[in-house]
Amino acid sequence: MDHGSAALRGLPALVTGGGSGIGLACARALSAAGAEVTVLGRREAPLRAAVEAGAASGFVLGDVAGELPPLPRCALLVNAAGAAESAPFLRTDDALWGRMLGVNLLGAAAVIRAVLPGMLGTGHGRIVNIASTAAVKGYPYVTAYAAAKHGLLGLTRALALEVAGRGVTVNCLCPGFTETEIVAESVARIMAKTGRGEAEARAELTRHNPQGRLVQPEEVAAAVVFLCLPEAAAVNGVALPVAGGEA
């Protein structure tokens, strides 16, 4: 099985949230595997930097939770755009719920609706939704985020069955706490609320992982590449954890 530069040669790919974190790592890995990657995001500077660094061939500026711009045809879609906010449940208002559902669930659905007709037309497509361990278990103080990620997994499982006979697979990756801007923000919040130092705050997150560490974005990206390979055609509708054994 070739994971090198020819594995996905010439296949057009779209990565949402592709300017940073897991999305950028996915764009880089897919480009290394030969795909022609377009990154989508809200901030032009990191998207342009991704292209200049060779992680992508081009970019589209847009917000998945808003009105989508025209999207290029793609055979591979990675929905990596996401956001996390924490609050006790009784302090979560409609606006917070709207933000969490908008980015993490409805935004992914909107992008899929835009590109799926092209995949069905060619009889080939790979859709990989980046969820979270919060798609398969609960964590306190992130009810809206967890509900949105559970919804993303439900979307994945249902759509996978709907398109199973038409050459398209739909899968979900469920990373544990990953070394990204979102986790850095979580560490800062823990420090601010508890007065703990950075090492103690990070330990609060790494304790969830039996390996005692944060997942690296490149580890998630490697799983994305696998799910996009021709040899992964029988992998459909799964929730694949990348979490060091966290249950």
C-alpha positions as CSV (number, residue, x, y, z in Angstrom):
1,M,0.0,0.0,0.0
2,D,1.6,3.2,-1.2
3,H,1.3,6.1,1.2
4,G,3.9,8.1,-0.7
5,S,3.6,10.9,-3.2
6,A,1.7,8.9,-5.8
7,A,-1.1,7.5,-3.5
8,L,-3.6,10.2,-4.2
9,R,-1.9,11.9,-7.2
10,G,-4.1,14.4,-9.0
11,L,-7.2,14.0,-6.8
12,P,-8.8,17.4,-5.9
13,A,-9.2,17.8,-2.2
14,L,-10.9,20.4,0.0
15,V,-9.9,20.9,3.6
16,T,-12.0,23.2,5.7
17,G,-10.3,24.9,8.6
18,G,-7.2,24.3,6.6
19,G,-5.2,27.3,7.8
20,S,-4.1,25.9,11.2
21,G,-4.2,23.0,13.6
22,I,-5.6,19.7,12.4
23,G,-6.8,21.2,9.2
24,L,-3.4,22.5,8.2
25,A,-1.8,19.1,9.1
26,C,-4.4,17.3,6.9
27,A,-3.7,19.7,4.0
28,R,0.0,19.1,4.3
29,A,-0.4,15.3,4.5
30,L,-2.8,15.1,1.5
31,S,-0.5,17.3,-0.6
32,A,2.4,15.1,0.3
33,A,0.3,12.1,-0.9
34,G,-0.2,13.8,-4.3
35,A,-3.6,15.4,-3.9
36,E,-4.3,18.9,-5.3
37,V,-5.5,20.6,-2.0
38,T,-7.6,23.7,-1.6
39,V,-7.9,25.0,2.0
40,L,-11.0,26.9,3.2
41,G,-11.1,29.2,6.1
42,R,-12.1,32.6,7.5
43,R,-8.6,34.2,7.8
44,E,-6.7,34.9,4.7
45,A,-3.2,35.2,6.2
46,P,-2.9,31.6,7.5
47,L,-4.5,30.2,4.3
48,R,-2.1,32.2,2.1
49,A,0.8,31.0,4.3
50,A,-0.4,27.4,3.9
51,V,-0.2,27.8,0.1
52,E,3.2,29.5,0.2
53,A,4.5,26.7,2.4
54,G,3.4,24.0,-0.1
55,A,0.7,22.6,2.2
56,A,-2.0,23.5,-0.4
57,S,-2.3,24.5,-4.0
58,G,-4.9,27.2,-3.4
59,F,-7.4,28.6,-0.9
60,V,-11.0,29.8,-0.6
61,L,-11.9,32.5,1.9
62,G,-15.2,31.7,3.7
63,D,-17.0,30.8,6.8
64,V,-18.6,27.4,6.9
65,A,-21.1,28.7,9.5
66,G,-22.1,31.6,7.2
67,E,-22.9,31.9,3.5
68,L,-20.5,29.6,1.6
69,P,-18.6,30.9,-1.4
70,P,-18.5,28.8,-4.5
71,L,-16.4,25.7,-3.8
72,P,-14.2,23.8,-6.2
73,R,-15.0,20.3,-7.3
74,C,-13.4,17.8,-5.0
75,A,-13.0,14.0,-4.7
76,L,-11.7,14.3,-1.1
77,L,-13.3,16.4,1.6
78,V,-12.0,16.9,5.1
79,N,-14.3,18.8,7.4
80,A,-11.8,20.1,9.9
81,A,-13.3,23.5,10.7
82,G,-14.3,23.5,14.3
83,A,-14.6,25.5,17.5
84,A,-15.0,24.8,21.2
85,E,-16.4,26.9,24.0
86,S,-16.9,25.8,27.6
87,A,-19.5,26.9,30.2
88,P,-21.6,25.3,32.8
89,F,-24.8,24.1,31.2
90,L,-27.1,26.6,32.9
91,R,-24.9,29.4,31.6
92,T,-25.0,28.3,28.0
93,D,-27.3,30.6,26.1
94,D,-28.9,30.3,22.6
95,A,-26.0,32.2,21.0
96,L,-23.4,29.8,22.4
97,W,-25.5,26.8,21.2
98,G,-25.8,28.5,17.8
99,R,-22.1,29.0,17.5
100,M,-21.3,25.4,18.4
101,L,-23.9,23.8,16.2
102,G,-23.2,26.2,13.4
103,V,-19.5,25.5,13.1
104,N,-19.2,21.9,14.2
105,L,-22.3,20.4,12.6
106,L,-24.3,22.6,10.3
107,G,-21.2,24.0,8.7
108,A,-20.0,20.5,7.9
109,A,-23.4,19.6,6.5
110,A,-23.4,22.7,4.3
111,V,-20.0,21.9,2.8
112,I,-21.0,18.3,2.2
113,R,-24.2,19.4,0.4
114,A,-22.1,21.6,-1.8
115,V,-19.6,19.0,-3.0
116,L,-21.5,15.7,-2.8
117,P,-23.3,16.0,-6.1
118,G,-19.9,16.2,-7.9
119,M,-18.7,13.0,-6.1
120,L,-21.9,11.1,-6.9
121,G,-21.5,12.3,-10.5
122,T,-18.1,10.7,-10.9
123,G,-18.8,7.7,-8.7
124,H,-15.9,8.4,-6.3
125,G,-15.5,10.4,-3.2
126,R,-14.1,10.4,0.3
127,I,-15.6,12.5,3.1
128,V,-13.8,12.6,6.4
129,N,-15.4,14.6,9.2
130,I,-13.1,15.6,12.1
131,A,-15.2,15.2,15.2
132,S,-13.7,14.5,18.7
133,T,-13.8,12.0,21.5
134,A,-16.7,14.3,22.5
135,A,-18.7,12.7,19.7
136,V,-18.7,9.3,21.6
137,K,-18.6,10.4,25.2
138,G,-19.5,13.3,27.5
139,Y,-17.3,15.8,29.1
140,P,-18.5,18.3,31.7
141,Y,-18.9,22.0,30.8
142,V,-19.0,21.5,27.0
143,T,-22.6,20.3,26.5
144,A,-23.1,22.3,23.4
145,Y,-19.8,21.2,21.8
146,A,-20.4,17.6,22.7
147,A,-24.0,17.7,21.3
148,A,-22.7,19.2,18.1
149,K,-20.0,16.6,17.7
150,H,-22.4,13.8,18.6
151,G,-24.6,15.2,15.8
152,L,-21.6,15.2,13.4
153,L,-21.1,11.5,14.1
154,G,-24.8,10.8,13.5
155,L,-24.6,12.7,10.2
156,T,-21.6,10.6,9.3
157,R,-23.3,7.3,10.0
158,A,-26.5,8.1,8.3
159,L,-25.0,9.6,5.1
160,A,-22.5,6.7,4.9
161,L,-25.4,4.3,4.5
162,E,-27.2,6.6,2.0
163,V,-24.2,6.8,-0.4
164,A,-22.7,3.4,0.3
165,G,-23.5,1.9,-3.1
166,R,-22.4,5.0,-5.1
167,G,-18.6,5.0,-4.6
168,V,-18.5,7.5,-1.8
169,T,-17.4,6.8,1.8
170,V,-18.2,9.0,4.8
171,N,-16.1,8.5,8.0
172,C,-15.5,10.3,11.2
173,L,-12.2,10.8,13.1
174,C,-12.5,11.3,16.8
175,P,-9.2,12.8,18.1
176,G,-8.6,13.2,21.8
177,F,-7.1,16.5,23.1
178,T,-4.8,17.6,20.3
179,E,-1.9,20.1,20.3
180,T,-3.9,22.9,18.6
181,E,-4.9,26.5,19.1
182,I,-8.2,25.2,20.6
183,V,-6.4,23.2,23.3
184,A,-4.0,26.2,23.9
185,E,-7.1,28.3,24.6
186,S,-8.4,25.6,26.9
187,V,-5.2,25.6,28.9
188,A,-5.4,29.4,29.2
189,R,-9.0,29.1,30.5
190,I,-8.0,26.5,33.1
191,M,-5.1,28.7,34.2
192,A,-7.4,31.8,34.5
193,K,-10.2,30.0,36.3
194,T,-8.1,27.9,38.7
195,G,-4.8,29.8,39.2
196,R,-2.9,26.7,38.2
197,G,0.4,27.0,36.2
198,E,0.6,25.9,32.6
199,A,2.1,22.5,33.4
200,E,-0.8,21.7,35.8
201,A,-3.4,23.0,33.3
202,R,-2.0,20.8,30.5
203,A,-2.0,17.8,32.9
204,E,-5.7,18.3,33.4
205,L,-6.1,17.6,29.6
206,T,-3.4,14.9,29.1
207,R,-4.9,12.8,32.0
208,H,-7.7,11.8,29.7
209,N,-5.2,10.1,27.4
210,P,-3.9,6.7,28.7
211,Q,-0.6,7.6,26.9
212,G,-0.4,10.7,29.1
213,R,0.1,13.2,26.3
214,L,-1.6,15.3,23.8
215,V,-2.3,13.9,20.3
216,Q,-0.3,15.6,17.5
217,P,-2.1,17.0,14.5
218,E,0.1,14.9,12.2
219,E,-1.3,11.8,13.8
220,V,-4.8,12.8,12.9
221,A,-3.7,13.7,9.4
222,A,-2.1,10.3,8.8
223,A,-5.5,8.7,9.6
224,V,-7.2,11.1,7.2
225,V,-4.8,10.0,4.4
226,F,-5.5,6.4,5.1
227,L,-9.3,6.9,4.9
228,C,-8.8,8.6,1.5
229,L,-6.8,5.8,0.0
230,P,-8.4,3.4,-2.6
231,E,-7.6,0.6,-0.2
232,A,-9.9,2.1,2.4
233,A,-13.0,1.7,0.2
234,A,-14.5,-0.8,2.6
235,V,-14.2,1.6,5.6
236,N,-17.4,3.4,5.7
237,G,-19.5,5.0,8.5
238,V,-16.9,4.5,11.2
239,A,-16.0,6.6,14.2
240,L,-12.2,6.1,14.4
241,P,-10.6,7.3,17.6
242,V,-7.1,8.9,17.5
243,A,-6.9,9.2,21.3
244,G,-4.2,7.0,22.8
245,G,-6.7,4.5,24.0
246,E,-9.2,6.8,25.7
247,A,-12.5,5.1,25.9
